[in-house]
Structures are given as structure tokens and as C-alpha cells.
Amino acid sequence: MKNWLVVALMAAAWFASPTFAEGDAAAGQGKAAVCSACHGADGKSIQPAYPNLAGQHASYIAKQLTDYRDGGRVNALMSGQATNLSDQDILDLSAYYAEMPKIEGAAIDENLTLGMNIYRGGITAAGVPSCAACHGPTGMGNPAAVWPALSGQNTQYTADQLRYFRSGERANDPNAMMRNVAKRMTDAEIDAVANYISGLHDAATE
């Protein structure tokens, strides 16, 4: 837990520094045509395996695009798309999607209670902390620490990413934070918490 705090403080200091430039959302809109083919004109993905981008923190989108471009995160489709993006392109695209209204998803009843318990309280026996500790009780994340908003995200996409973290296929999480969490989770637990996250905006108002 101490290491997680150190990472968060370092990230917050970097994004609060005068050297961090903000993107131009209007310019980003003009650059997003190719993105909309998969992520939708409104930031809602056209397939459940792709992430919704609308309302995601600009800091998080910028980190992921930079990682795709520079090899820190690898995906056959996204790595190719990001190859020719400049730093300014990345900032502009990130600002554009961050200004969109967030997508609201809906969880199904199956395994919802298990997912809620994991998100709110973790899995004590396995040493898994609550998701809410970093991503917040309503899944809004932390832009200064570059922790993503999760609420309303596609169930399949969230579950896939947790499995990629668990296997090590995805390894762009600072200090292996998500890998250390996911490797202690079963498939059933991953599916349950991913389902809960998809409808978190509803669950938060119960």
C-alpha cells in the first residue's frame, strides 16, 4: 500500500507541474475521425471488447496513447493507430474525449452481489484491496494519479484487461499495481467485478 501511495503522489506532482500541457478539445475533434470507427462518434464503443472513451480522464487517455505509441502497451490495432501521433495529437484527442458526457452502462443481476462486495471491500483472504480505494466509491477514478474512471465501462473490456494484467500480457501499470491485484483473482471474481463496474453509476445511488 505504501508503494501505491508513492506512485499516486508522484503522478499528482507531475500533472500539477507547469510543464504539463493541456490539449485542445476542438482540435482533438478534428483528429478523432479514425478513432470513431471503433470508439463511436459519441465515445461509446461499437463492440464490447473496445473501451468507452467518453468522459475518461484526459491524463489517463494520454498515458495509454503514449504507451501504445512508445511500446509500453501493445495491441495489434491500437499500436498501429498510435504510431504516428505527436505529443500534441495525444493531448488534443485526450481533451476531446474527456469533455464528452460519460457513458452509462447497466449491470446484470447475475454475480452482481459478488462484484459489489469485491469492488467495495476487496477479497481479504486473497489479499485483494477494494477497487474503491483507488477508483473511488462511484468509480470516478483519480485524474491526478492517472487512475481511470471505471463506471459505465463495458463488462467485456474490463474483464479482458484484468485477465491481461493477470497474465502479464498488459504491463503498463505503475509499480505492477494492477498485476499484483489481478493475479490474486479468479475468473469468476473478475467477471463479477467487471459486471458491477458496468452499472456502477446505478449502484452508487442505491
HUHU-V443700 format. One record per run of one state. SS is the DSSP state (A for helix, B for strand, O for the rest). FROM is the first residue (numbers start at 0). TO is the last residue. Records with the same first field share a line. If there is no record, write none. Layout:
# HUHU-V443700
SS->FROM-TO, FROM-TO
This chain:
# HUHU-V443700
O->0-0, 16-23, 31-31, 39-56, 70-74, 82-85, 98-110, 121-121, 126-126, 128-130, 135-140, 142-145, 147-153, 167-172, 182-185, 198-198, 203-205
A->1-15, 24-30, 32-38, 57-69, 75-81, 86-97, 111-120, 123-125, 131-134, 154-166, 173-181, 186-197, 199-202
B->122-122, 127-127, 141-141, 146-146
